[in-house]
Amino acid sequence: MSFNNLDNLYRQVIMDHYKNPRNKGSLGDGSLTVDMNNPTCGDRIHLTMNVEDGKVTDAKFEGEGCSISMASASMMTQAVIGQDTGTALKLSEIFSEMVQGKDFDDEDLDLGDIEALQGVSKFPARIKCATLAWKALEKGIKEHH
């Protein structure tokens, strides 16, 4: 597949997550709650998660932001539901390295749609947009322990 076709496919995946976000909403009382914002652009996220026995059993988000920010939040929730917290944190680390253009070791993890955000590394101003939901995930897991 040529670079232009791959780039177009990735753009379509990002827009699909933006227009049809997965796991949009909020979980009830007793959930971990993290609110974060990116003051440079105004993106904000309200992440709620259920973590039971060291596993992310559910995650939902609400917020406002650009297509990159909201698509990333949608992809993040899909990727971490059902994962143990260690794996979720590892995915976050890999994602951060990927969008910064660094070499990353995805070991045996299937990044799925998340790979569509790899091109963000070409736009340094958008890295904070892409990582906002992931930073919220890290904060929530670390505060839970």
Backbone bond lengths (Angstrom), bond angles and torsions (degrees), N, CA, C in turn:
res aa  C-N    CA-C-N  psi(-1)  N-CA   C-N-CA  omega(-1)  CA-C   N-CA-C  phi
1 M - - - 1.459 - - 1.524 107.96 -
2 S 1.308 116.32 131.72 1.454 119.58 -178.39 1.525 110.43 -70.46
3 F 1.335 114.99 160.65 1.466 120.07 -179.12 1.527 110.73 -58.45
4 N 1.346 117.28 -42.04 1.470 119.93 -178.69 1.521 111.52 -63.65
5 N 1.331 117.14 -40.10 1.465 120.21 177.92 1.522 110.88 -66.40
6 L 1.333 117.01 -41.26 1.455 121.29 179.00 1.527 110.02 -65.94
7 D 1.316 116.12 -42.96 1.463 121.12 177.94 1.534 110.42 -59.96
8 N 1.329 116.66 -42.72 1.454 121.73 178.95 1.532 111.17 -65.23
9 L 1.330 116.65 -42.01 1.464 121.11 177.60 1.523 109.97 -60.85
10 Y 1.336 116.56 -46.52 1.458 120.42 179.69 1.529 110.87 -61.42
11 R 1.323 116.94 -40.93 1.464 120.94 178.55 1.529 109.87 -61.35
12 Q 1.330 117.07 -40.88 1.470 121.29 178.72 1.528 111.24 -64.69
13 V 1.330 117.71 -40.57 1.467 121.84 178.86 1.527 110.03 -63.08
14 I 1.324 116.49 -44.61 1.473 120.90 179.57 1.530 110.12 -62.37
15 M 1.318 117.61 -46.00 1.466 120.25 -179.05 1.532 111.41 -67.07
16 D 1.328 117.51 -33.12 1.466 119.97 176.81 1.531 110.40 -63.79
17 H 1.319 117.14 -44.61 1.475 120.27 178.75 1.530 110.89 -67.03
18 Y 1.316 117.32 -33.02 1.459 120.87 179.35 1.537 110.85 -70.46
19 K 1.325 116.48 -46.07 1.466 120.47 -176.97 1.529 112.75 -79.67
20 N 1.331 116.83 -27.98 1.462 122.49 -178.74 1.532 109.37 -129.49
21 P 1.334 116.49 66.29 1.461 118.87 -174.49 1.529 112.58 -62.83
22 R 1.315 114.34 139.20 1.457 120.79 175.66 1.528 107.67 -88.04
23 N 1.316 116.37 144.63 1.468 122.91 175.12 1.527 113.22 60.73
24 K 1.308 117.13 34.48 1.467 121.41 176.36 1.528 107.27 -79.27
25 G 1.314 115.42 135.09 1.454 120.19 179.37 1.510 110.42 137.15
26 S 1.325 114.94 -161.23 1.455 120.08 -177.04 1.517 109.01 -141.33
27 L 1.318 116.10 143.43 1.461 121.42 176.69 1.527 108.94 -89.30
28 G 1.302 116.61 160.46 1.462 121.65 -175.59 1.511 114.56 -73.74
29 D 1.323 113.59 -172.84 1.464 121.21 179.32 1.522 110.75 -55.73
30 G 1.301 115.28 150.75 1.457 120.52 -179.78 1.514 113.21 90.29
31 S 1.328 116.45 -5.37 1.464 120.53 179.04 1.525 109.44 -86.03
32 L 1.324 115.29 153.13 1.464 120.12 169.85 1.521 107.06 -68.23
33 T 1.307 116.57 136.18 1.460 120.46 -179.13 1.523 109.21 -127.87
34 V 1.324 115.96 131.07 1.457 121.25 177.82 1.528 108.05 -133.60
35 D 1.318 115.21 127.68 1.461 121.11 174.10 1.519 107.77 -113.99
36 M 1.320 115.61 128.05 1.458 120.28 178.09 1.521 108.92 -140.22
37 N 1.324 114.79 155.85 1.455 118.68 175.11 1.526 109.31 -143.77
38 N 1.311 113.68 161.82 1.453 121.85 176.77 1.524 105.79 -111.44
39 P 1.329 117.54 99.59 1.458 120.02 -174.39 1.532 114.29 -63.72
40 T 1.336 117.82 -21.28 1.461 119.15 -178.39 1.527 112.51 -72.66
41 C 1.342 117.15 -25.92 1.465 118.29 -178.53 1.522 113.69 -128.76
42 G 1.328 117.40 -11.12 1.456 119.92 178.07 1.520 114.98 93.10
43 D 1.333 118.57 -1.68 1.461 119.82 176.19 1.529 108.55 -61.17
44 R 1.334 115.64 141.46 1.455 119.16 175.33 1.522 109.30 -143.90
45 I 1.336 114.67 151.06 1.458 119.98 179.99 1.523 109.74 -138.87
46 H 1.321 114.29 142.91 1.462 123.29 172.26 1.525 104.54 -120.15
47 L 1.327 116.43 106.31 1.461 122.17 -176.76 1.514 109.23 -105.59
48 T 1.323 116.86 131.02 1.462 121.46 172.32 1.520 107.75 -121.82
49 M 1.332 115.06 139.39 1.469 120.75 -178.60 1.511 110.17 -140.07
50 N 1.316 114.71 148.68 1.454 120.98 167.94 1.519 106.77 -108.53
51 V 1.320 115.83 125.35 1.460 121.65 176.89 1.524 107.06 -121.70
52 E 1.322 115.77 119.60 1.458 121.27 -179.71 1.521 109.10 -130.30
53 D 1.322 115.88 131.12 1.470 121.96 179.45 1.523 112.09 50.75
54 G 1.347 116.11 41.93 1.457 121.06 176.48 1.515 114.92 75.14
55 K 1.330 116.92 15.71 1.459 120.99 -177.61 1.524 110.00 -128.05
56 V 1.338 115.95 138.74 1.464 120.89 175.26 1.529 106.96 -78.63
57 T 1.334 115.99 106.31 1.465 119.25 -176.91 1.517 112.82 -89.58
58 D 1.339 116.86 -22.08 1.454 120.12 176.33 1.527 108.98 -160.89
59 A 1.299 116.09 153.49 1.467 121.56 177.97 1.520 108.35 -154.24
60 K 1.325 114.73 135.33 1.463 120.52 177.09 1.522 107.97 -138.33
61 F 1.323 115.38 158.43 1.462 119.22 179.46 1.516 110.63 -140.88
62 E 1.299 114.11 152.53 1.462 122.94 169.78 1.517 105.42 -132.55
63 G 1.296 117.18 159.53 1.448 118.50 177.60 1.504 112.31 161.80
64 E 1.300 113.12 -176.18 1.452 121.35 177.61 1.512 107.44 -137.42
65 G 1.314 115.39 143.23 1.447 118.47 177.63 1.506 111.63 168.94
66 C 1.304 113.69 -174.89 1.454 120.94 -179.18 1.529 110.57 -71.73
67 S 1.315 115.52 171.56 1.465 120.25 -178.41 1.523 111.61 -60.64
68 I 1.329 117.76 -37.71 1.467 121.17 179.93 1.532 110.27 -63.50
69 S 1.315 116.77 -47.32 1.459 122.06 -177.72 1.530 111.76 -62.46
70 M 1.312 116.77 -48.68 1.461 120.59 -176.04 1.533 111.51 -73.39
71 A 1.330 117.77 -37.28 1.465 120.24 176.76 1.526 109.99 -64.84
72 S 1.323 116.44 -40.23 1.456 120.65 179.10 1.529 111.04 -62.71
73 A 1.331 117.25 -40.25 1.465 121.26 178.38 1.530 110.22 -63.86
74 S 1.316 116.74 -41.88 1.459 121.50 178.46 1.530 110.62 -62.05
75 M 1.331 116.43 -47.29 1.462 121.47 179.60 1.520 111.46 -64.04
76 M 1.341 116.29 -40.07 1.455 120.89 -179.01 1.521 110.78 -61.83
77 T 1.336 117.41 -46.76 1.468 118.58 -178.54 1.524 110.31 -62.64
78 Q 1.319 116.92 -40.87 1.463 119.71 178.30 1.525 111.64 -60.93
79 A 1.316 115.69 -40.48 1.468 120.58 -175.05 1.528 112.84 -71.73
80 V 1.333 117.76 -32.40 1.467 118.93 -171.66 1.521 114.67 -97.11
81 I 1.331 118.19 -20.74 1.469 118.81 178.57 1.524 108.87 -61.74
82 G 1.331 115.12 126.93 1.458 121.15 -179.35 1.520 113.65 92.31
83 Q 1.322 117.34 -7.18 1.470 121.22 -179.50 1.530 109.95 -92.29
84 D 1.331 116.11 150.62 1.457 117.75 171.17 1.527 107.55 -72.29
85 T 1.328 115.92 160.31 1.469 119.41 -173.43 1.526 111.76 -63.67
86 G 1.325 117.81 -32.56 1.466 120.33 177.60 1.519 111.73 -63.17
87 T 1.322 116.43 -42.81 1.464 121.10 178.05 1.527 110.40 -66.94
88 A 1.332 116.96 -40.51 1.467 120.68 178.40 1.528 110.35 -60.74
89 L 1.333 116.87 -42.62 1.469 120.12 178.12 1.526 111.11 -66.97
90 K 1.331 117.54 -36.63 1.463 121.39 177.35 1.535 110.36 -64.93
91 L 1.328 116.75 -41.64 1.468 120.29 176.53 1.527 110.53 -60.54
92 S 1.321 116.05 -40.06 1.462 120.28 179.27 1.528 110.88 -64.00
93 E 1.317 115.97 -41.60 1.471 120.98 178.55 1.531 110.76 -63.33
94 I 1.325 116.37 -45.41 1.464 121.26 179.13 1.525 110.22 -62.53
95 F 1.329 116.44 -43.28 1.459 120.72 179.58 1.528 110.93 -60.00
96 S 1.323 115.91 -46.01 1.463 120.74 179.89 1.523 111.28 -59.61
97 E 1.331 116.61 -44.35 1.469 120.39 178.58 1.529 110.56 -64.24
98 M 1.330 116.33 -41.40 1.463 121.07 -177.60 1.535 110.87 -62.21
99 V 1.349 118.01 -48.24 1.467 119.42 -176.10 1.521 112.64 -75.04
100 Q 1.328 116.71 -13.21 1.461 119.69 173.95 1.531 111.52 -90.64
101 G 1.328 116.60 0.92 1.451 121.08 177.90 1.515 113.72 79.19
102 K 1.333 116.90 13.59 1.463 120.70 179.15 1.527 109.39 -86.08
103 D 1.325 115.28 159.09 1.457 119.52 172.42 1.517 107.20 -66.77
104 F 1.317 115.69 139.46 1.460 119.24 179.20 1.512 109.47 -133.80
105 D 1.317 114.90 151.16 1.449 121.69 -179.72 1.522 107.28 -110.56
106 D 1.328 115.58 104.61 1.454 118.20 -178.75 1.527 112.01 -86.82
107 E 1.342 115.67 9.07 1.463 121.85 177.38 1.515 109.00 43.26
108 D 1.302 116.76 -123.45 1.463 119.84 179.63 1.524 111.09 -107.58
109 L 1.327 116.44 20.17 1.459 120.29 -178.85 1.521 110.18 -85.32
110 D 1.315 116.48 135.27 1.460 121.67 176.35 1.518 107.89 -90.12
111 L 1.324 117.19 111.66 1.452 120.77 -178.28 1.529 112.76 -76.41
112 G 1.317 117.37 -20.27 1.460 120.49 177.38 1.518 112.24 54.14
113 D 1.333 116.44 -133.95 1.463 122.36 -176.61 1.526 112.61 -61.14
114 I 1.324 117.40 -23.98 1.462 121.45 -177.10 1.535 111.03 -54.85
115 E 1.323 116.77 -33.23 1.466 120.57 -178.98 1.531 111.92 -59.39
116 A 1.331 117.08 -22.79 1.465 120.39 179.88 1.527 111.52 -62.59
117 L 1.327 117.27 -20.59 1.467 120.51 -179.30 1.531 112.99 -90.48
118 Q 1.321 117.35 4.33 1.459 121.15 -179.37 1.527 111.79 -58.41
119 G 1.321 118.02 -33.22 1.457 122.23 -178.39 1.527 114.24 -67.68
120 V 1.334 117.16 -13.09 1.466 120.80 178.31 1.533 110.11 -58.54
121 S 1.318 116.83 -26.14 1.474 120.29 -178.48 1.533 111.76 -59.27
122 K 1.335 117.19 -22.20 1.472 120.93 179.02 1.522 111.93 -79.60
123 F 1.330 116.64 -8.45 1.471 121.81 -176.48 1.533 109.20 -128.48
124 P 1.339 117.60 80.80 1.467 121.44 -174.51 1.531 114.80 -51.54
125 A 1.310 117.90 -32.04 1.468 120.22 -179.92 1.524 112.01 -68.09
126 R 1.328 117.57 -18.41 1.475 121.20 -177.29 1.522 112.93 -96.04
127 I 1.326 118.11 -6.62 1.462 120.77 -177.96 1.530 111.11 -60.41
128 K 1.345 116.94 -42.21 1.465 119.43 179.05 1.526 111.23 -64.65
129 C 1.319 117.03 -32.96 1.468 120.67 176.68 1.535 109.83 -62.62
130 A 1.319 115.11 -47.17 1.460 120.59 -176.43 1.526 112.67 -68.64
131 T 1.331 117.40 -32.44 1.466 119.76 -173.99 1.527 114.00 -93.12
132 L 1.332 119.15 -5.40 1.464 121.13 -175.44 1.532 112.50 -55.76
133 A 1.310 118.08 -51.24 1.474 121.05 -178.88 1.523 111.06 -63.26
134 W 1.314 116.72 -36.50 1.460 121.57 -179.53 1.530 110.72 -68.59
135 K 1.328 116.71 -37.66 1.477 120.41 176.33 1.529 109.55 -65.12
136 A 1.327 116.71 -38.22 1.466 120.83 176.92 1.535 110.26 -63.54
137 L 1.326 116.38 -41.29 1.468 121.08 176.89 1.525 110.39 -59.27
138 E 1.326 116.32 -49.59 1.475 120.79 -179.62 1.524 110.92 -58.79
139 K 1.319 116.19 -46.29 1.461 120.68 -179.20 1.530 110.26 -60.79
140 G 1.314 117.41 -45.34 1.466 121.47 -179.44 1.520 112.67 -61.80
141 I 1.320 116.29 -45.05 1.474 119.98 -179.73 1.522 110.40 -67.08
142 K 1.320 117.37 -44.99 1.467 120.25 -178.09 1.532 111.94 -65.85
143 E 1.327 117.84 -36.17 1.464 120.48 177.49 1.517 111.72 -72.70
144 H 1.325 117.37 -25.50 1.459 121.83 179.93 1.523 112.07 -71.69
145 H 1.322 115.58 -30.59 1.475 119.81 -177.36 1.493 111.90 -80.36
